[in-house]
Amino acid sequence: MTLTRRTLSLATLGLPMLAGTAWGRGAGFSEPVGDYLFDAWAGEPLRVFYAGPDAIGPDTPIVFVIHGVQRDADVYRDQWKDLAAAGGFLVLCPQFDKTAFPKESDFSQGRVLGPDDTPLPRDRWSFSAIEPMFDDIVRRLGSTQTTYRFYGHSGGSQFVHRCLFLTPKARAGRVVMANAGWYTMPDPAQAWPYGLKGLPPGAADLAAAFARPSTVLLGEADNDPNHRSLRHTPEADAQGMHRFARGHRFFRACRDRAKAMGVPFRWTLAYVPGADHQNRLMAPEAARLLAGQPPAHPGDPARTF
């Protein structure tokens, strides 16, 4: 049964919250897999696809999964639902559809700047949906969680790493960024979105981003320079000719920038052997990392291409 505005509103009418019990006894959730409409933020309503274990409670971890450029949040939810059931966590996949967020600048680049490159209100940035969405689900579940786990693949990985740079107070505990096609480099001299130049003053907080436990997760077979959705511009190609190379360049740039700033760097680089540009191949290792496990296959930041 799909969640609706009416079923979700039941949680605001004083119904008991879940406390280590089965689905359907509170918070408006009727079963472990479904979707609902979230509108408790300044931007457009978002359809959120969710999946979880057979029973949830105040201590159930919360994981946000961000889809790629196809905006297929339902597919990402389906690829994560067995991992959520086995791992005992609730996965939420918000959908930034092309009606409300037609351009990649509206979605994976955060809708930070308008068409004339003037800053837009922060509360309408696409990045700004995640924190109130977390507050909303915590309230509905009576959750004790104070942090969430954060994963993005492909365009979703672009969303996540830029969100880390521009949302320093985000309560993301562990973060995994998988197979981004290209990156915003931590370079204040390069123009947005390839760098940080042109953003509102003080918008980016690199020190806060680098201090967050995060993994750049790369599929070792995601190395096709002619992949149909891979961006080729002079700025993107300067990062490498395929995603696997670009991920290394991004990781090194962030590591070196942290060193130059004299701030902690808590990021790791990891591989998924045999994985190309498919979320379903990346998700199992991402789930392990988000649970606090060490990388099964640590990456080599010095690797050259």
Backbone bond lengths (Angstrom), bond angles and torsions (degrees), N, CA, C in turn:
res aa  C-N    CA-C-N  psi(-1)  N-CA   C-N-CA  omega(-1)  CA-C   N-CA-C  phi
1 M - - - 1.468 - - 1.533 109.24 -
2 T 1.309 117.31 130.33 1.451 122.10 -179.99 1.524 110.62 -80.82
3 L 1.335 114.78 139.77 1.454 119.05 176.11 1.517 109.53 -71.36
4 T 1.292 117.08 143.61 1.452 122.73 176.98 1.512 109.25 -123.52
5 R 1.330 115.56 171.74 1.473 118.96 175.12 1.528 110.69 -55.40
6 R 1.355 117.04 -38.52 1.457 119.71 -176.87 1.522 110.80 -67.29
7 T 1.342 117.24 -47.00 1.461 117.73 -178.63 1.511 111.23 -66.31
8 L 1.346 116.78 -37.32 1.452 118.42 178.00 1.521 111.22 -64.62
9 S 1.325 117.17 -35.82 1.459 119.60 -176.85 1.522 112.01 -67.65
10 L 1.329 117.78 -17.50 1.462 119.67 179.26 1.524 111.51 -60.25
11 A 1.328 115.57 -31.82 1.458 118.56 -178.60 1.515 112.33 -65.91
12 T 1.331 116.70 -22.87 1.456 120.22 -179.02 1.526 112.22 -88.22
13 L 1.348 116.76 0.01 1.463 120.24 -175.81 1.524 112.73 -103.90
14 G 1.325 115.63 17.16 1.448 118.57 174.65 1.511 114.99 91.68
15 L 1.344 118.17 10.03 1.453 119.02 176.81 1.520 110.00 -67.93
16 P 1.330 117.68 150.87 1.454 119.75 -178.42 1.513 111.67 -63.14
17 M 1.327 116.36 143.24 1.446 121.90 178.15 1.521 109.83 -83.68
18 L 1.344 115.20 161.63 1.453 119.81 178.58 1.516 110.47 -70.81
19 A 1.301 116.81 142.27 1.458 121.94 178.69 1.514 108.23 -145.04
20 G 1.319 116.43 76.20 1.441 121.22 -179.79 1.519 112.32 66.95
21 T 1.312 118.41 33.40 1.449 122.62 -175.66 1.517 109.98 -119.91
22 A 1.319 117.09 -179.76 1.453 121.03 -178.64 1.515 110.27 -75.77
23 W 1.332 115.08 164.00 1.449 120.58 176.35 1.525 109.86 -64.49
24 G 1.322 115.20 152.47 1.451 120.01 172.94 1.510 114.43 97.91
25 R 1.334 118.98 -1.03 1.471 120.16 -178.27 1.519 112.51 -103.99
26 G 1.284 117.68 3.64 1.457 119.81 178.72 1.507 110.29 177.19
27 A 1.303 116.47 174.54 1.456 125.29 175.12 1.519 113.63 63.96
28 G 1.356 117.87 5.66 1.446 119.97 177.69 1.509 115.21 82.62
29 F 1.338 119.15 -4.37 1.453 121.43 179.87 1.520 110.02 -83.16
30 S 1.329 115.68 135.97 1.456 119.87 -176.64 1.517 113.32 -107.49
31 E 1.342 118.12 -20.73 1.452 121.02 -179.17 1.523 108.74 -162.48
32 P 1.339 117.79 167.77 1.467 120.00 -172.76 1.525 115.56 -70.28
33 V 1.328 118.85 -11.34 1.463 121.23 179.76 1.532 108.46 -133.02
34 G 1.309 117.42 129.22 1.459 120.11 179.65 1.513 111.78 -179.16
35 D 1.312 116.67 -157.30 1.456 121.67 177.86 1.520 108.80 -154.52
36 Y 1.312 116.02 162.09 1.459 121.48 178.38 1.521 108.92 -153.33
37 L 1.315 116.38 169.59 1.454 122.10 -179.53 1.527 108.59 -104.51
38 F 1.315 115.95 125.32 1.468 122.04 178.41 1.523 108.70 -107.47
39 D 1.334 116.26 124.68 1.460 119.51 179.93 1.520 112.88 -134.82
40 A 1.326 117.94 17.43 1.463 121.50 -176.88 1.526 111.59 -90.78
41 W 1.331 114.86 50.79 1.473 120.20 173.27 1.517 107.61 -151.38
42 A 1.315 117.91 175.82 1.458 121.42 -173.07 1.521 113.67 -76.69
43 G 1.336 117.32 -15.68 1.454 120.76 -178.41 1.516 112.92 -91.91
44 E 1.328 115.49 -167.21 1.454 121.60 -177.52 1.528 111.30 -70.25
45 P 1.341 117.87 151.15 1.469 120.24 176.25 1.527 111.38 -58.07
46 L 1.322 115.09 143.78 1.457 121.67 -178.51 1.524 109.84 -121.12
47 R 1.321 116.90 131.93 1.455 120.94 169.94 1.520 108.10 -76.03
48 V 1.331 116.78 129.11 1.460 121.57 -178.59 1.524 108.49 -117.32
49 F 1.315 116.66 119.67 1.460 122.51 177.07 1.526 108.01 -94.56
50 Y 1.329 116.51 132.91 1.462 119.70 -173.61 1.519 110.98 -131.71
51 A 1.323 115.10 159.88 1.465 122.37 172.89 1.520 107.65 -155.98
52 G 1.334 115.42 148.98 1.448 119.59 -179.63 1.508 112.01 -156.87
53 P 1.316 117.19 -175.75 1.465 121.85 178.17 1.524 111.09 -75.33
54 D 1.320 116.90 177.80 1.462 121.08 -177.63 1.518 112.64 -66.95
55 A 1.322 116.95 -24.92 1.467 120.99 177.88 1.519 108.88 -136.59
56 I 1.314 116.37 139.90 1.462 121.07 178.08 1.514 109.01 -128.60
57 G 1.318 115.46 156.87 1.450 120.68 179.70 1.507 111.14 -152.87
58 P 1.319 117.42 -171.94 1.459 120.86 -176.88 1.526 113.82 -60.39
59 D 1.338 116.48 -25.85 1.463 119.30 -177.33 1.522 113.45 -97.51
60 T 1.315 118.21 7.88 1.462 120.59 178.79 1.529 110.07 -68.22
61 P 1.335 118.29 122.47 1.471 119.80 177.69 1.526 111.56 -63.00
62 I 1.324 115.69 151.12 1.460 123.18 -178.42 1.519 108.88 -117.55
63 V 1.332 115.93 126.95 1.458 122.48 -177.62 1.526 109.45 -122.05
64 F 1.323 116.78 125.73 1.462 121.60 172.08 1.519 108.99 -95.55
65 V 1.329 115.83 129.38 1.458 122.59 177.78 1.526 107.69 -118.78
66 I 1.335 116.69 124.98 1.455 121.59 -176.57 1.528 109.70 -107.12
67 H 1.326 115.83 124.96 1.460 123.18 -177.05 1.523 111.62 -70.02
68 G 1.341 115.09 174.87 1.449 121.56 177.87 1.512 112.81 -96.05
69 V 1.340 116.18 -158.39 1.459 121.09 -171.22 1.528 113.40 -69.16
70 Q 1.327 118.22 -17.06 1.461 120.23 176.66 1.523 112.28 -75.09
71 R 1.333 117.38 -9.62 1.472 123.91 179.27 1.534 110.93 58.56
72 D 1.330 116.80 33.66 1.465 123.25 -174.35 1.529 111.47 -97.06
73 A 1.317 116.11 65.77 1.459 121.02 -177.60 1.523 111.98 -61.04
74 D 1.335 117.44 -32.81 1.461 119.82 179.12 1.523 111.33 -65.38
75 V 1.333 116.88 -37.75 1.464 120.59 177.85 1.521 110.28 -66.76
76 Y 1.308 116.98 -43.49 1.469 120.15 178.21 1.534 110.28 -61.68
77 R 1.336 117.26 -43.27 1.471 120.52 176.49 1.527 110.64 -57.06
78 D 1.331 116.31 -45.44 1.460 119.71 -178.63 1.527 111.78 -64.82
79 Q 1.325 116.28 -33.08 1.463 119.57 179.45 1.533 111.98 -77.21
80 W 1.312 116.86 -14.85 1.463 121.51 179.00 1.523 113.73 -105.62
81 K 1.339 119.32 -11.10 1.459 119.84 -169.85 1.524 112.85 -64.93
82 D 1.331 119.09 -38.86 1.464 120.23 178.39 1.522 110.81 -68.80
83 L 1.329 116.70 -35.85 1.466 120.02 176.58 1.526 110.35 -65.31
84 A 1.333 116.91 -39.60 1.464 120.68 178.41 1.522 111.00 -64.95
85 A 1.338 116.43 -42.74 1.462 120.02 179.69 1.518 110.92 -64.37
86 A 1.331 116.92 -44.06 1.462 120.63 -178.54 1.525 112.22 -72.08
87 G 1.341 115.89 -35.08 1.461 119.89 -176.58 1.511 114.19 -89.38
88 G 1.331 117.67 -8.12 1.456 120.23 177.66 1.510 114.20 71.26
89 F 1.338 117.12 33.60 1.465 119.74 178.21 1.521 110.17 -125.08
90 L 1.316 116.79 160.00 1.452 124.05 176.10 1.518 108.12 -96.51
91 V 1.325 117.52 124.24 1.454 121.25 178.02 1.529 108.71 -106.22
92 L 1.326 115.59 133.23 1.461 123.48 178.76 1.517 108.54 -120.22
93 C 1.333 116.41 125.40 1.466 122.47 -178.68 1.521 109.57 -119.68
94 P 1.336 118.47 90.67 1.465 119.45 178.33 1.522 111.04 -70.63
95 Q 1.319 115.95 144.31 1.464 121.32 -178.48 1.523 110.23 -106.76
96 F 1.338 115.77 114.25 1.456 121.61 175.10 1.532 106.97 -93.95
97 D 1.336 115.41 83.99 1.462 120.25 -170.76 1.529 111.20 -72.74
98 K 1.332 115.09 163.28 1.460 120.92 -173.88 1.519 113.14 -77.36
99 T 1.321 117.71 -9.40 1.463 119.66 175.19 1.524 110.08 -73.33
100 A 1.326 116.39 -49.83 1.462 120.93 -178.74 1.527 112.30 -85.92
101 F 1.340 116.90 -27.10 1.468 121.85 -176.33 1.536 107.94 -129.10
102 P 1.331 118.04 69.17 1.464 120.76 -168.61 1.519 115.33 -66.24
103 K 1.315 117.94 -33.57 1.461 121.26 -176.38 1.528 110.69 -104.43
104 E 1.331 114.89 159.73 1.463 118.04 174.90 1.530 110.71 -64.13
105 S 1.328 117.02 -29.27 1.466 118.99 175.98 1.518 111.45 -64.99
106 D 1.346 117.23 -24.74 1.464 121.30 177.37 1.524 111.74 -79.61
107 F 1.333 116.50 -27.75 1.461 121.28 -175.42 1.530 111.21 -104.14
108 S 1.318 117.30 -81.72 1.463 119.91 -169.92 1.521 113.50 -73.25
109 Q 1.332 116.99 -17.10 1.463 120.24 175.36 1.521 111.85 -98.86
110 G 1.327 116.29 5.70 1.451 120.86 167.08 1.507 117.74 86.76
111 R 1.370 117.68 -3.44 1.471 119.79 -174.53 1.526 110.44 52.89
112 V 1.323 114.58 43.20 1.470 121.13 -178.25 1.522 111.14 -80.29
113 L 1.336 115.53 -38.85 1.461 121.06 -179.05 1.516 110.35 -117.07
114 G 1.328 115.96 146.98 1.450 121.14 177.58 1.525 111.26 -82.63
115 P 1.353 117.33 -177.43 1.465 121.37 -178.08 1.528 113.57 -58.21
116 D 1.329 116.73 -29.46 1.468 120.14 179.43 1.523 111.75 -97.42
117 D 1.344 116.11 17.25 1.473 123.43 178.27 1.522 113.32 66.16
118 T 1.320 117.44 19.44 1.455 119.51 172.88 1.527 108.71 -87.08
119 P 1.339 117.40 143.97 1.464 120.12 -178.56 1.526 111.72 -62.76
120 L 1.317 115.65 138.56 1.457 122.13 175.10 1.531 109.44 -96.87
121 P 1.338 117.93 160.00 1.474 119.49 -179.06 1.519 111.33 -58.09
122 R 1.323 116.25 134.24 1.459 121.18 -176.11 1.522 111.99 -58.05
123 D 1.327 118.35 -36.63 1.464 118.89 -175.07 1.525 112.68 -70.62
124 R 1.349 117.78 -9.12 1.457 121.36 176.53 1.527 112.64 -104.52
125 W 1.321 117.55 -1.52 1.451 119.68 173.23 1.533 108.94 -58.15
126 S 1.307 117.95 143.55 1.466 118.68 176.04 1.526 110.85 -61.18
127 F 1.328 117.20 -31.99 1.464 120.42 176.30 1.527 111.68 -58.62
128 S 1.339 116.10 -30.54 1.458 120.91 -172.48 1.524 113.73 -76.59
129 A 1.331 117.87 -0.79 1.466 119.87 176.58 1.520 112.40 -77.52
130 I 1.333 117.67 -26.09 1.465 120.36 -168.38 1.530 112.37 -70.27
131 E 1.303 117.98 -45.83 1.468 119.74 -176.90 1.534 112.34 -63.03
132 P 1.341 120.16 -49.77 1.469 118.37 176.51 1.522 112.82 -65.08
133 M 1.326 118.51 -28.53 1.459 120.43 175.62 1.533 110.40 -65.71
134 F 1.322 115.90 -38.42 1.462 120.28 175.54 1.524 110.60 -65.17
135 D 1.332 117.41 -45.65 1.467 120.37 177.56 1.523 110.85 -57.71
136 D 1.321 116.17 -41.91 1.457 121.41 -177.94 1.528 111.25 -63.56
137 I 1.317 117.72 -46.08 1.460 119.56 -177.55 1.523 111.05 -71.80
138 V 1.321 117.64 -33.85 1.469 120.63 175.45 1.523 110.07 -61.28
139 R 1.329 116.19 -44.15 1.463 120.00 179.40 1.519 110.98 -64.04
140 R 1.316 116.29 -45.83 1.459 119.78 -176.99 1.524 112.35 -63.77
141 L 1.316 117.06 -35.87 1.461 120.76 -177.06 1.522 112.92 -91.53
142 G 1.323 117.95 -7.20 1.457 119.32 -171.25 1.511 110.28 61.09
143 S 1.326 115.60 36.51 1.466 121.97 -172.51 1.521 111.71 -74.16
144 T 1.317 114.93 149.61 1.466 121.57 173.14 1.523 111.11 -98.00
145 Q 1.309 117.43 2.23 1.459 120.38 -177.70 1.527 110.67 -68.13
146 T 1.325 115.87 132.45 1.466 121.42 177.74 1.524 112.03 -108.22
147 T 1.326 116.49 -9.20 1.458 121.64 175.72 1.532 108.97 -137.08
148 Y 1.310 115.40 162.72 1.457 121.16 175.13 1.523 108.61 -126.18
149 R 1.337 115.10 167.72 1.456 122.07 175.37 1.524 108.12 -104.65
150 F 1.317 116.57 148.67 1.466 120.95 -164.91 1.515 109.52 -135.79
151 Y 1.341 116.67 122.43 1.464 121.77 -178.48 1.517 109.70 -136.06
152 G 1.324 115.36 140.84 1.453 120.74 172.37 1.509 109.98 -142.71
153 H 1.330 115.76 145.43 1.456 121.26 178.75 1.523 109.53 -123.20
154 S 1.336 116.75 136.99 1.456 122.94 177.69 1.536 109.58 59.46
155 G 1.334 118.59 -118.50 1.454 119.44 176.41 1.517 112.39 -60.50
156 G 1.335 116.67 -30.27 1.458 120.36 175.45 1.512 112.28 -67.26
157 S 1.332 117.16 -32.43 1.458 121.05 174.98 1.521 110.71 -67.72
158 Q 1.341 116.12 -35.91 1.465 118.90 173.47 1.531 110.18 -61.62
159 F 1.323 115.66 -46.04 1.463 120.44 177.40 1.525 110.68 -55.13
160 V 1.322 116.51 -48.42 1.466 120.65 -172.83 1.523 111.81 -67.23
161 H 1.331 118.81 -45.53 1.470 117.09 -175.91 1.529 111.31 -69.83
162 R 1.330 117.10 -33.66 1.470 118.46 176.77 1.523 110.77 -71.43
163 C 1.318 115.90 -35.98 1.466 120.00 176.36 1.526 110.43 -60.83
164 L 1.335 117.09 -39.99 1.469 119.64 177.90 1.527 110.93 -62.79
165 F 1.317 116.76 -42.80 1.460 120.18 -179.88 1.527 112.02 -63.15
166 L 1.343 117.15 -37.02 1.464 121.27 -168.96 1.527 114.01 -106.77
167 T 1.329 117.89 -1.74 1.465 120.25 -179.36 1.525 108.61 -129.32
168 P 1.328 117.31 71.10 1.468 120.14 -172.75 1.520 114.62 -64.59
169 K 1.331 117.66 -22.57 1.463 119.88 -179.03 1.526 112.38 -93.23
170 A 1.323 117.02 6.77 1.467 119.81 177.80 1.520 110.12 -58.62
171 R 1.324 115.53 143.81 1.467 120.25 -177.15 1.530 112.57 -93.37
172 A 1.317 115.68 26.76 1.458 120.21 175.64 1.528 108.99 -67.33
173 G 1.328 115.44 122.26 1.454 119.36 179.24 1.510 111.39 -83.67
174 R 1.345 116.78 -69.20 1.462 121.14 175.21 1.521 108.68 -107.82
175 V 1.331 115.80 145.12 1.461 121.64 -173.43 1.526 109.26 -134.02
176 V 1.334 116.64 138.41 1.463 121.95 173.13 1.522 108.16 -129.94
177 M 1.338 115.66 128.03 1.464 123.41 178.98 1.524 107.47 -115.82
178 A 1.325 118.32 112.79 1.461 121.93 -171.33 1.527 112.36 -115.40
179 N 1.333 115.50 125.79 1.470 122.66 166.20 1.520 114.95 55.91
180 A 1.320 117.74 41.45 1.467 118.46 174.19 1.519 109.62 -62.46
181 G 1.330 116.34 145.89 1.453 120.25 178.71 1.519 112.69 -75.70
182 W 1.316 117.15 -32.12 1.457 123.51 176.78 1.524 107.43 -162.29
183 Y 1.336 116.88 170.97 1.454 120.42 -166.89 1.521 112.49 -135.21
184 T 1.325 114.37 156.97 1.455 121.74 162.34 1.513 106.83 -87.14
185 M 1.312 117.13 112.93 1.454 121.43 -179.32 1.531 110.04 -77.09
186 P 1.319 116.87 150.52 1.475 120.03 -178.47 1.529 110.94 -78.38
187 D 1.316 115.62 55.60 1.457 122.88 -172.23 1.523 109.72 -120.68
188 P 1.332 118.35 109.80 1.469 120.33 -178.49 1.519 113.35 -71.20
189 A 1.342 117.91 -9.96 1.459 120.59 -178.97 1.519 112.93 -95.48
190 Q 1.331 118.33 -11.09 1.461 121.48 -179.92 1.519 109.52 -100.47
191 A 1.332 115.99 138.57 1.465 121.02 -173.14 1.528 111.60 -68.82
192 W 1.317 114.71 143.16 1.463 122.90 173.07 1.537 108.69 -60.76
193 P 1.327 119.41 139.55 1.466 127.95 10.29 1.525 115.30 -96.60
194 Y 1.345 117.72 5.15 1.470 118.96 178.17 1.525 111.55 -81.52
195 G 1.327 115.97 -20.13 1.452 123.02 176.33 1.509 108.83 -145.33
196 L 1.317 117.46 -163.14 1.464 121.86 -171.56 1.525 113.90 -103.87
197 K 1.326 117.53 -3.64 1.460 120.48 -178.64 1.522 110.87 -67.34
198 G 1.315 116.57 134.28 1.454 121.50 178.58 1.513 114.20 99.55
199 L 1.325 117.00 -8.20 1.460 119.89 175.98 1.523 110.39 -75.10
200 P 1.333 117.87 158.94 1.466 119.38 174.90 1.528 110.55 -56.86
201 P 1.325 117.39 144.29 1.463 120.08 -180.00 1.528 111.78 -54.00
202 G 1.316 116.17 131.42 1.458 121.14 178.45 1.510 115.11 77.46
203 A 1.341 117.93 4.67 1.470 119.47 -177.25 1.515 112.06 -65.93
204 A 1.322 116.59 -39.51 1.467 120.73 -177.61 1.521 110.37 -94.77
205 D 1.333 115.83 137.39 1.460 121.97 175.37 1.533 106.83 -128.49
206 L 1.320 115.49 89.12 1.455 120.39 -175.99 1.518 112.12 -67.46
207 A 1.325 117.18 -36.22 1.463 119.72 -179.22 1.521 110.91 -60.22
208 A 1.328 117.19 -43.11 1.466 120.76 178.38 1.519 110.84 -65.25
209 A 1.335 117.52 -39.48 1.461 120.96 179.64 1.520 111.07 -65.44
210 F 1.323 116.98 -44.85 1.459 120.41 -177.00 1.524 112.73 -69.42
211 A 1.322 117.13 -23.85 1.468 120.69 -179.34 1.519 112.73 -80.55
212 R 1.317 117.68 -10.76 1.459 121.57 -175.97 1.537 109.87 -84.45
213 P 1.331 119.39 132.63 1.471 120.57 178.23 1.524 110.84 -61.25
214 S 1.312 116.94 111.59 1.461 122.22 -171.66 1.518 110.23 -142.39
215 T 1.333 115.00 152.85 1.464 121.30 177.55 1.516 110.03 -130.01
216 V 1.320 115.91 130.15 1.456 121.98 167.14 1.526 105.59 -89.30
217 L 1.325 116.66 110.45 1.460 123.16 -172.93 1.527 108.82 -107.95
218 L 1.334 116.21 123.37 1.455 121.21 -173.10 1.521 111.30 -124.66
219 G 1.327 115.80 133.69 1.454 120.61 171.65 1.523 109.20 -76.76
220 E 1.321 116.92 125.50 1.468 119.51 -175.52 1.527 112.46 -65.22
221 A 1.326 117.08 -22.98 1.465 120.01 178.99 1.529 112.33 -97.44
222 D 1.330 117.70 8.50 1.466 121.06 177.44 1.529 108.14 -86.45
223 N 1.322 115.12 61.81 1.461 121.40 -170.39 1.528 112.78 -129.32
224 D 1.332 115.80 30.02 1.463 120.78 179.65 1.525 109.33 -90.53
225 P 1.339 118.34 110.89 1.472 119.32 -179.88 1.521 113.29 -70.44
226 N 1.331 116.49 -10.49 1.461 120.33 -178.43 1.529 112.16 -113.00
227 H 1.306 116.91 20.25 1.459 119.66 178.79 1.525 109.45 -57.99
228 R 1.327 116.39 140.12 1.466 121.44 -170.72 1.528 113.87 -60.53
229 S 1.322 118.23 -27.87 1.466 118.90 -177.13 1.530 112.96 -107.47
230 L 1.341 117.02 11.44 1.465 120.08 -179.08 1.518 110.40 -83.03
231 R 1.319 116.29 127.06 1.458 121.06 -179.70 1.528 110.41 -74.23
232 H 1.332 114.88 133.74 1.460 121.41 173.64 1.524 108.89 -124.92
233 T 1.311 115.10 100.53 1.454 123.67 170.27 1.521 105.71 -130.67
234 P 1.329 118.83 164.81 1.469 118.39 177.63 1.529 112.77 -55.01
235 E 1.335 115.89 -38.58 1.469 118.80 -178.24 1.529 111.70 -70.66
236 A 1.335 116.56 -42.00 1.457 119.81 179.28 1.525 110.89 -68.20
237 D 1.334 117.48 -42.39 1.461 120.09 -178.66 1.523 112.10 -67.97
238 A 1.332 117.22 -23.59 1.465 119.78 174.74 1.527 111.39 -65.50
239 Q 1.334 116.40 -20.03 1.463 121.08 178.11 1.529 111.89 -84.37
240 G 1.338 117.61 -11.76 1.455 122.55 -176.47 1.510 109.47 136.54
241 M 1.336 115.91 165.33 1.462 119.36 -175.55 1.522 113.30 -95.43
242 H 1.315 117.93 -2.59 1.466 121.21 174.44 1.522 108.76 -153.12
243 R 1.329 116.43 171.86 1.463 121.21 -172.52 1.528 112.47 -64.07
244 F 1.313 116.42 -39.40 1.465 119.12 -177.76 1.532 110.31 -62.26
245 A 1.334 117.01 -42.27 1.462 120.41 177.87 1.527 111.22 -68.04
246 R 1.320 116.84 -41.82 1.465 120.32 -177.10 1.522 111.99 -63.66
247 G 1.337 116.34 -36.05 1.460 119.18 178.15 1.514 112.69 -62.41
248 H 1.332 116.56 -37.74 1.462 120.25 177.06 1.524 111.34 -66.50
249 R 1.322 115.28 -42.71 1.464 119.43 179.97 1.529 110.23 -62.58
250 F 1.322 117.32 -41.22 1.457 120.75 179.17 1.523 110.71 -65.01
251 F 1.325 117.25 -46.89 1.459 120.15 -179.03 1.534 110.49 -59.31
252 R 1.320 117.53 -46.14 1.465 120.37 -179.63 1.527 111.19 -63.39
253 A 1.343 116.56 -40.13 1.460 119.52 -179.86 1.523 110.99 -62.73
254 C 1.334 116.47 -40.85 1.467 119.74 179.20 1.520 110.77 -69.18
255 R 1.317 117.39 -43.14 1.467 120.81 177.75 1.524 111.04 -59.58
256 D 1.324 116.64 -46.12 1.461 120.45 -177.63 1.522 111.50 -69.42
257 R 1.319 116.55 -35.14 1.461 119.76 178.18 1.520 110.50 -66.61
258 A 1.325 117.30 -40.93 1.464 120.67 177.39 1.520 110.97 -61.91
259 K 1.325 115.96 -41.88 1.465 119.62 178.46 1.517 111.24 -62.58
260 A 1.342 116.49 -43.72 1.458 120.07 179.14 1.519 111.83 -63.97
261 M 1.333 116.95 -33.26 1.460 121.37 179.06 1.523 112.23 -80.29
262 G 1.334 116.90 -15.99 1.462 120.49 -177.60 1.513 113.25 71.81
263 V 1.360 115.90 35.10 1.467 120.48 -178.04 1.529 109.70 -119.74
264 P 1.323 117.33 157.64 1.474 120.05 179.66 1.520 111.88 -61.87
265 F 1.339 115.31 146.81 1.459 122.09 177.11 1.521 106.98 -128.29
266 R 1.342 116.12 109.39 1.463 121.67 -173.43 1.523 111.89 -110.61
267 W 1.306 116.54 26.81 1.449 121.40 179.78 1.525 110.89 -93.93
268 T 1.323 115.64 153.71 1.447 122.11 173.26 1.528 109.30 -128.75
269 L 1.322 115.22 160.49 1.460 122.76 175.79 1.521 107.77 -115.00
270 A 1.323 116.86 134.37 1.464 120.21 -177.83 1.521 109.87 -143.40
271 Y 1.332 115.54 156.50 1.458 122.75 -179.69 1.528 111.17 -117.82
272 V 1.330 114.84 156.69 1.460 122.06 165.45 1.523 106.63 -118.93
273 P 1.331 118.33 102.60 1.468 120.37 -177.42 1.526 111.81 -59.25
274 G 1.319 115.49 137.52 1.458 121.11 176.53 1.507 115.66 79.45
275 A 1.306 118.58 -6.34 1.464 121.52 -176.56 1.518 110.55 -87.53
276 D 1.325 115.81 131.28 1.447 119.96 172.59 1.530 108.30 -99.78
277 H 1.331 117.75 -144.48 1.466 119.13 -172.99 1.528 111.33 -90.19
278 Q 1.326 116.06 61.41 1.459 121.11 -179.70 1.534 109.76 -130.67
279 N 1.323 115.12 123.06 1.457 120.08 179.57 1.523 112.38 -57.98
280 R 1.331 117.56 -39.18 1.465 119.64 -175.92 1.524 112.38 -61.98
281 L 1.343 116.57 -24.78 1.463 120.08 178.00 1.529 111.74 -84.34
282 M 1.304 116.90 -22.97 1.459 121.69 -177.84 1.525 112.38 -90.43
283 A 1.339 116.31 -30.58 1.464 120.90 -170.95 1.527 114.48 -59.35
284 P 1.351 120.72 -42.17 1.474 118.32 -178.64 1.527 113.22 -59.38
285 E 1.331 117.11 -43.01 1.464 118.79 177.89 1.523 110.76 -69.23
286 A 1.326 117.02 -36.92 1.463 119.80 177.21 1.519 110.89 -60.79
287 A 1.332 117.40 -41.48 1.462 120.89 179.18 1.526 110.81 -61.74
288 R 1.330 117.21 -40.01 1.471 121.15 177.13 1.526 110.27 -61.24
289 L 1.316 115.57 -47.18 1.462 119.97 -178.17 1.526 111.45 -64.39
290 L 1.322 116.83 -40.74 1.459 120.04 179.36 1.526 112.03 -66.81
291 A 1.342 116.40 -24.10 1.463 120.64 176.39 1.526 112.10 -82.02
292 G 1.328 117.00 -1.69 1.459 120.44 177.06 1.510 114.76 96.92
293 Q 1.339 117.39 8.22 1.454 120.24 178.41 1.533 110.14 -79.14
294 P 1.345 118.07 151.22 1.469 119.87 176.31 1.524 110.33 -72.13
295 P 1.317 118.14 158.26 1.469 120.32 179.15 1.529 111.71 -58.73
296 A 1.322 115.30 136.27 1.464 119.23 175.20 1.523 110.83 -69.43
297 H 1.339 115.96 -30.07 1.462 121.33 -178.60 1.527 108.62 -137.51
298 P 1.334 117.47 87.08 1.467 119.59 179.71 1.533 111.35 -59.23
299 G 1.321 114.65 143.43 1.455 119.58 179.28 1.514 112.31 -86.98
300 D 1.321 114.26 168.77 1.464 122.19 178.99 1.527 108.97 -114.05
301 P 1.328 118.40 102.43 1.468 120.04 -176.83 1.527 112.71 -61.80
302 A 1.329 117.68 -24.03 1.454 120.44 -177.59 1.528 113.57 -84.57
303 R 1.304 116.97 -1.35 1.465 120.11 -177.34 1.526 110.95 -60.51
304 T 1.296 116.35 136.42 1.466 121.40 -178.75 1.523 110.45 -113.80
305 F 1.346 115.08 161.92 1.464 120.98 -174.92 1.527 110.23 -135.54
